[in-house]
Amino acid sequence: MAISYDLDCATETSTAEVAARLAEIGRGIGVFDATVTPELLVDPGANTRHGTWIRVARQGTPHPWHPVVADLGFTPTVSAAFRMAKDTEISDQQDDMLRLVLALLEQIDGDAVLHYQYEAIWLLRKDGELSLSENDDLWRPHRIPFVTRPYRRETHRFED
C-alpha cells in the first residue's frame, strides 16, 4: 500500500489557484521541472523530482462526521494529495512535501491540516495560528528551518 499524506484546506482560494501556486513554488525550489503545470497538478497529477505524485482537488461537501470537520472544526474546500514513491527515500520526499506545503500556506488563507491518513497530524493551521506536531520523528531538527513563520509545538489528534 502506498504511503500518502493529505493537505486539507478551508480556503476561499480556488483549486486552480492553489494548483498554480503549488506549481510555481515547486518549480522555484526545484521540486518540479518545467513541464509541471497547474493543469497537470489538477488532473491527472504530477510527479516531483523524487517521484512523489501530487494532485490538487476540490473537496466536495463532506459529511458532518468527516474527521477534519468533526475533530478539527473546519470544512475543507481544497486538498492536495502526496503519494510517496516506493523506490525513493521517503525522508527526502517528506522534506519536499513540507517545503511545498509550508510555502503554500504562506500564500493562501484559511485553516489547513497536513496529515498521514487521518492517523498523524504533522501540522495544523487554525485561526491563523500554526502548530507543528511535538513528535520529533516527524519534525526532525533539519526540518524546523523550513518553517518561516511563528509556530508552536502541539500535538493534535483525530478521534478514533
N, C-alpha and C positions, 0 to 999 in steps of 0.2 A: 504494500500500500504506500502511496506517495505521501511524503511529508508536506503539508501545506499550511499556510498561515493566511489569515484574512484581516484586512483593514476595513472596518465598518465605520462609515462616517455619516453623521447627520449634518448635512451642509446644504446651503442654497446653491452652491456651485454645481453646475450640470455635470453629467457623466462625461460628455465630450470635453468640457473644460478641464476636469480632473485628469483625463487621459492626456490632454495636450500638455498640461503642466508636468505630469509624470514623465512623458516622453522627453520634454525639454530638459528636465532635471537629470534624467538618466543619460542623455547624450552629453550633457555638460560635465558629469562626473565620470564618464567613461564606462558606465554600466551597460548602456545601449550603443549599438553602432548607428550609423547614419540612416540605415534602412528602416529603423523602428519609428513608425508614425503613430499619432494618436488613434487613427482609424484601426491600425493593427492591434493596438492595445485593447480596443473595444471588441473587435471580432476579427480574427479568431484568438487573439492573444499574441504575445511576443516573448522571445527568449532573451535573457541577459547574456553577458559575456561568459558567465559561469553556467549557463544553461537553465537558470530559473525561469519558469514560464509564468508570465504575469498577464492578468486580464482585468480590465476595469468594467464594471457593470452597474447598471441602475438597479436599485433594490425595489422590489415591489412592496406593497403594504404588508408588513409582517403581522403574524398573529400576536395577540397580547402576551402569549406565553413564550414568544421568541426570547432567547437568553439575553440579548442586548437590551431589548425593551423591558423585560421583567426584572432583570438583575442590575442593570446599569441606568435605566430610566431615560433612555433616548431611543428614537426611531431612526435607524439607518436609511439613508436615501441613495448612497453610492458606496460600492465596495470595490476593493482591489484584492484579487487572489494572488498568492505567491506560492507556486508549487515547485519544490526543490528538485533539482536534477539528481538522479540516483548515482551518477558516475563522477560527481564533483564534490569536493569537500563542502560539507553542509555549513560549517562555520563561515567560510568565505561568502557563501550565498546569503546567509543570515546577515552578515555585515553589509552587503549590498542592499538587502531589503531594508535594514534600519536606516541607511543613508538616504534611500529613496523616500521612505515614509516620513522621516523627520524633516527633510527638506520640503516635502509636500505639505506637511502640517504648518509650515511657516507661510504657505501661500493660500491656504483655504481656511475658512472659518468653520465653527461648529464643533460638536462633540465627536470624538473618534476613539476607537479601540483597536489595537493590534493584538490578535490572539492566535493561539495554536488550537484549532479545532474545539473551541469553547472549553478547553481544559486549562490553559495557562494564558493569563493576560500579561503581555510584555509591557504595554504602555496604555495609558488611558488619559485622554484629554477631556475634561468635563468642566463646563462653565469657564473655559479659558485657562484652566489650571492643568498642567501636565504632571503626571505621576508615572514613575518607572517602577517596575516590579523590584522588590527587595531581593529577589533571587539573583545572587552573584554569578550563578552558572549561565543565566540569560544575559545579564549586564556585566560582562567581563570588563576588566579595567580598560582595555583598549577601545571599548565601545562607548564609554562615557563621554569622551570628547566629541562624539558625533552629535551630541545634544548641545545646541547653541542657545537655548532659552532657559529661563529658570524652571526648575522641576523639584519635585520631592520624591523620595523613595517610599513607596507604599504599595503593599500587595493587595490587589483586588481579585475576587474570585467570582466565577459563575456558580450559582447554586446547583446542587445535584438534581 
